[in-house]
Amino acid sequence: MIEVISKSVIAEAINQLASDIHFMPHVDSYQIFLRINGQLHFYKNFPLSVGKQVIAHYKFLANMDVGEKRRPQSGACQFFVNENQRVELRLSTITDVNLIESLVIRVIFSTIHQAQQINAYFPKQVDLIRTLIRKKAGLILLSGPVNSGKTTTIYQLLRERVKEEKLQVITMEDPVEIKESSFLQTQVNEKIGISYDLLIKSSLRHHPDILFIGEIRDEETARMTLRGALTGHLMIATIHAKDSLGVIARLNELKISQEQLKQSLIGVVSQRLIPRFCPLCQSKVQLSCPHIPKAFQRAALFEILYGKALKNYLGQLNLLPCFSPINSQLRKAWAYGYICQKDYEHFEIL
């Protein structure tokens, strides 16, 4: 019974293309929410006893301590919905003040990311990023919130380039979210000492053409990424920052100097995925909208710092007018009727 319920929740998440499943505890029940297109949608209620058993089942599958309910835990597992559907799950538990566990499951299903084009409100922005990624050597950095499509964008553009040229692409991620047979994909495993900086160091000995680093988290990873760019490799990495200028500030915090960035940095991209406005429904696209397919219910906006604007900023001069910040992109998308006013105000960076 509990196994059937557990499978049904995962199956519904896959059917709705949900990125996360939230088990939120209350006094006598669990409320289950699915995060779809960045927003939480109520799925169903479970009695408290059933919810606890379902969480225990997931914890068992992820090799977590089923008996430990006080300390936060994390784990991972593969979940077979049927013979043809297998997803990667990343689990995280936290106990509330009433000593009831909450659970969030991140659902990673790579087959969804095999799109042949990138959904963007302004396609010329994608063309510009495509031009940057065709450089022979240097550093390209991407920022954006979780589930904003950064990895999907990079993978698709790298696929395009690999189809045209015989290149070795090595990726290192935590975890690998998109399976791609034409890349050499590696995965971080801190428990056995496989960190980002170790993978970068080892990958550089493979003499690859392009390296993709899932996230720059610390000084050592930043230093090794920069070293790869300065030694003739194209290095592409993501880093947490609210916008493109914030990326450079974050690198400075990680003790990367302006002079080092001048020598290596090709461009900085900040990406957002924003729900489309449906002119027929006269509202933001919802799950029930019959006019726009699920895979196209959100599209990307990009803030791209490159060329003379980047050079000026690194030289501590004023940015040139050609740099269009994310707020300008949002205003333009709203003015064209692509997004609703509420989302324009929600995603605007203050």
LOLUM-345261 format. One line per 2 residues: number of its first residue (from 0); their letters; for each residue x negated, y, z negated of C-alpha. Coordinates in steps of 0.05 Angstrom, whole numbers, plus 5000, padded with zeros to 4 digits. Example, Ala and Ser with C-alpha at 12.3 -4.5 7.8 and 13.67 -1.06 7.14 Angstrom:
<recs>
0 = AS = 4754,4910,4844 | 4727,4979,4857
</recs>
This chain:
<recs>
0 = MI = 5000,5000,5000 | 4946,5050,4980
2 = EV = 4903,5031,5040 | 4962,5042,5086
4 = IS = 4975,5111,5056 | 4901,5129,5062
6 = KS = 4899,5110,5135 | 4963,5148,5150
8 = VI = 4933,5213,5122 | 4870,5206,5164
10 = AE = 4911,5188,5225 | 4955,5250,5217
12 = AI = 4893,5294,5209 | 4865,5266,5274
14 = NQ = 4931,5275,5310 | 4935,5348,5288
16 = LA = 4860,5360,5302 | 4851,5380,5229
18 = SD = 4781,5397,5205 | 4795,5385,5131
20 = IH = 4844,5348,5086 | 4858,5380,5017
22 = FM = 4886,5341,4958 | 4908,5395,4910
24 = PH = 4929,5371,4840 | 4988,5396,4800
26 = VD = 5017,5373,4734 | 5058,5316,4763
28 = SY = 5039,5312,4837 | 4987,5322,4891
30 = QI = 5001,5370,4948 | 4966,5350,5013
32 = FL = 4945,5404,5062 | 4913,5399,5130
34 = RI = 4866,5454,5154 | 4884,5466,5227
36 = NG = 4854,5522,5268 | 4824,5550,5204
38 = QL = 4890,5554,5165 | 4921,5508,5113
40 = HF = 4986,5473,5132 | 5027,5434,5082
42 = YK = 5031,5359,5099 | 5066,5324,5041
44 = NF = 5071,5311,4966 | 5045,5249,4931
46 = PL = 5065,5229,4860 | 5006,5241,4814
48 = SV = 4993,5167,4803 | 4993,5153,4878
50 = GK = 4948,5211,4892 | 4897,5187,4840
52 = QV = 4896,5117,4872 | 4887,5146,4942
54 = IA = 4829,5189,4918 | 4798,5129,4883
56 = HY = 4804,5089,4948 | 4769,5144,4988
58 = KF = 4714,5149,4935 | 4703,5073,4938
60 = LA = 4696,5076,5014 | 4645,5133,5007
62 = NM = 4603,5096,4955 | 4620,5148,4902
64 = DV = 4628,5132,4828 | 4702,5115,4822
66 = GE = 4700,5116,4746 | 4668,5185,4742
68 = KR = 4722,5238,4743 | 4689,5296,4705
70 = RP = 4628,5312,4747 | 4633,5339,4818
72 = QS = 4614,5287,4870 | 4601,5284,4944
74 = GA = 4598,5226,4992 | 4606,5203,5064
76 = CQ = 4634,5144,5103 | 4662,5121,5169
78 = FF = 4736,5109,5173 | 4767,5062,5224
80 = VN = 4838,5083,5240 | 4843,5029,5293
82 = EN = 4797,4992,5340 | 4788,5053,5384
84 = QR = 4787,5109,5333 | 4730,5119,5284
86 = VE = 4716,5184,5248 | 4662,5209,5200
88 = LR = 4687,5233,5133 | 4651,5279,5085
90 = LS = 4682,5279,5015 | 4676,5328,4958
92 = TI = 4711,5322,4890 | 4719,5373,4834
94 = TD = 4758,5364,4769 | 4805,5420,4745
96 = VN = 4817,5445,4674 | 4870,5391,4664
98 = LI = 4818,5337,4681 | 4852,5320,4746
100 = ES = 4809,5310,4807 | 4817,5349,4871
102 = LV = 4790,5323,4936 | 4770,5355,5002
104 = IR = 4754,5311,5062 | 4720,5340,5122
106 = VI = 4740,5302,5185 | 4686,5297,5239
108 = FS = 4709,5267,5304 | 4660,5278,5360
110 = TI = 4704,5256,5419 | 4745,5320,5413
112 = HQ = 4683,5362,5429 | 4673,5336,5500
114 = AQ = 4707,5395,5533 | 4681,5416,5601
116 = QI = 4686,5490,5587 | 4682,5538,5528
118 = NA = 4746,5573,5510 | 4729,5647,5504
120 = YF = 4771,5710,5508 | 4717,5743,5550
122 = PK = 4680,5692,5595 | 4624,5740,5612
124 = QV = 4600,5733,5540 | 4591,5659,5552
126 = DL = 4552,5674,5616 | 4506,5719,5576
128 = IR = 4493,5665,5523 | 4482,5615,5580
130 = TL = 4428,5662,5608 | 4393,5665,5540
132 = IR = 4394,5589,5532 | 4359,5582,5600
134 = KK = 4296,5615,5573 | 4235,5571,5570
136 = AG = 4212,5590,5500 | 4233,5632,5440
138 = LI = 4285,5633,5385 | 4360,5638,5390
140 = LL = 4401,5644,5326 | 4476,5634,5316
142 = SG = 4519,5654,5257 | 4592,5648,5240
144 = PV = 4640,5618,5189 | 4647,5543,5180
146 = NS = 4687,5512,5237 | 4678,5572,5282
148 = GK = 4653,5529,5340 | 4579,5545,5338
150 = TT = 4555,5474,5349 | 4607,5460,5402
152 = TI = 4585,5521,5441 | 4512,5503,5438
154 = YQ = 4523,5430,5456 | 4564,5447,5517
156 = LL = 4513,5498,5543 | 4456,5450,5531
158 = RE = 4494,5395,5567 | 4500,5441,5627
160 = RV = 4425,5456,5627 | 4405,5383,5618
162 = KE = 4448,5364,5679 | 4408,5413,5721
164 = EK = 4338,5400,5693 | 4303,5339,5664
166 = LQ = 4291,5364,5593 | 4282,5331,5526
168 = VI = 4329,5360,5475 | 4321,5341,5401
170 = TM = 4375,5359,5351 | 4371,5356,5275
172 = ED = 4436,5365,5235 | 4468,5350,5169
174 = PV = 4510,5313,5190 | 4510,5299,5265
176 = EI = 4580,5322,5285 | 4578,5311,5360
178 = KE = 4550,5249,5392 | 4511,5263,5456
180 = SS = 4472,5207,5490 | 4429,5255,5532
182 = FL = 4399,5286,5469 | 4353,5254,5417
184 = QT = 4395,5265,5355 | 4366,5262,5284
186 = QV = 4399,5272,5217 | 4377,5302,5151
188 = NE = 4376,5255,5091 | 4352,5291,5029
190 = KI = 4358,5228,4986 | 4300,5196,5022
192 = GI = 4261,5260,5034 | 4282,5274,5106
194 = SY = 4291,5349,5105 | 4300,5400,5161
196 = DL = 4228,5424,5157 | 4201,5352,5160
198 = LI = 4245,5336,5221 | 4222,5400,5256
200 = KS = 4149,5384,5242 | 4157,5313,5268
202 = SL = 4198,5334,5328 | 4146,5385,5351
204 = RH = 4096,5327,5358 | 4145,5297,5408
206 = HP = 4132,5357,5454 | 4206,5371,5467
208 = DI = 4232,5425,5512 | 4289,5447,5466
210 = LF = 4302,5437,5391 | 4369,5450,5358
212 = IG = 4367,5459,5282 | 4435,5452,5248
214 = EI = 4421,5504,5195 | 4364,5547,5169
216 = RD = 4371,5541,5094 | 4304,5558,5063
218 = EE = 4237,5591,5075 | 4201,5528,5098
220 = TA = 4254,5512,5151 | 4252,5584,5175
222 = RM = 4176,5583,5179 | 4175,5517,5218
224 = TL = 4230,5542,5266 | 4190,5604,5280
226 = RG = 4127,5563,5290 | 4162,5522,5343
228 = AL = 4185,5584,5380 | 4115,5614,5379
230 = TG = 4083,5550,5406 | 4124,5549,5470
232 = HL = 4189,5514,5452 | 4260,5538,5458
234 = MI = 4287,5536,5387 | 4362,5544,5374
236 = AT = 4387,5547,5302 | 4447,5567,5261
238 = IH = 4442,5610,5198 | 4494,5637,5150
240 = AK = 4507,5712,5157 | 4569,5754,5170
242 = DS = 4544,5784,5235 | 4483,5790,5281
244 = LG = 4450,5845,5241 | 4461,5804,5178
246 = VI = 4422,5747,5210 | 4360,5789,5215
248 = AR = 4368,5813,5143 | 4375,5740,5122
250 = LN = 4310,5721,5157 | 4275,5778,5123
252 = EL = 4299,5749,5056 | 4267,5684,5078
254 = KI = 4201,5721,5086 | 4202,5725,5162
256 = SQ = 4173,5792,5182 | 4198,5840,5235
258 = EQ = 4134,5830,5274 | 4144,5755,5275
260 = LK = 4215,5765,5301 | 4190,5813,5354
262 = QS = 4144,5758,5380 | 4196,5703,5381
264 = LI = 4269,5725,5378 | 4308,5722,5443
266 = GV = 4378,5736,5418 | 4426,5732,5360
268 = VS = 4498,5709,5369 | 4555,5715,5319
270 = QR = 4617,5674,5337 | 4689,5673,5313
272 = LI = 4747,5627,5333 | 4812,5666,5332
274 = PR = 4884,5640,5345 | 4915,5662,5410
276 = FC = 4977,5705,5413 | 5033,5671,5452
278 = PL = 5072,5722,5494 | 5130,5674,5502
280 = CQ = 5137,5659,5428 | 5120,5732,5412
282 = SK = 5076,5708,5355 | 5010,5676,5338
284 = VQ = 5005,5606,5366 | 5030,5555,5315
286 = LS = 5030,5479,5316 | 5100,5478,5345
288 = CP = 5083,5525,5403 | 5101,5487,5468
290 = HI = 5067,5536,5515 | 4993,5527,5497
292 = PK = 4958,5459,5488 | 4927,5445,5420
294 = AF = 4857,5446,5447 | 4867,5518,5472
296 = QR = 4903,5548,5412 | 4840,5584,5391
298 = AA = 4787,5619,5432 | 4719,5648,5416
300 = LF = 4695,5719,5409 | 4620,5732,5409
302 = EI = 4576,5788,5383 | 4510,5784,5421
304 = LY = 4447,5823,5401 | 4393,5816,5455
306 = GK = 4349,5854,5502 | 4335,5928,5490
308 = AL = 4385,5932,5434 | 4349,5876,5397
310 = KN = 4281,5905,5411 | 4303,5973,5385
312 = YL = 4333,5944,5322 | 4271,5904,5306
314 = GQ = 4231,5967,5318 | 4277,6002,5268
316 = LN = 4305,6048,5321 | 4379,6061,5335
318 = LL = 4418,6007,5371 | 4434,6022,5444
320 = PC = 4507,6031,5466 | 4503,5964,5504
322 = FS = 4509,5927,5437 | 4582,5912,5424
324 = PI = 4595,5892,5351 | 4647,5839,5333
326 = NS = 4696,5892,5310 | 4695,5923,5380
328 = QL = 4708,5854,5410 | 4767,5844,5362
330 = RK = 4796,5912,5380 | 4790,5897,5454
332 = AW = 4823,5828,5447 | 4880,5859,5407
334 = AY = 4889,5916,5457 | 4894,5865,5514
336 = GY = 4946,5826,5476 | 4903,5764,5466
338 = IC = 4908,5764,5390 | 4959,5792,5341
340 = QK = 4949,5853,5297 | 4948,5810,5234
342 = DY = 4889,5769,5260 | 4854,5832,5283
344 = EH = 4857,5860,5213 | 4840,5792,5181
346 = FE = 4777,5779,5222 | 4752,5852,5222
348 = IL = 4686,5859,5186 | 4688,5915,5135
</recs>
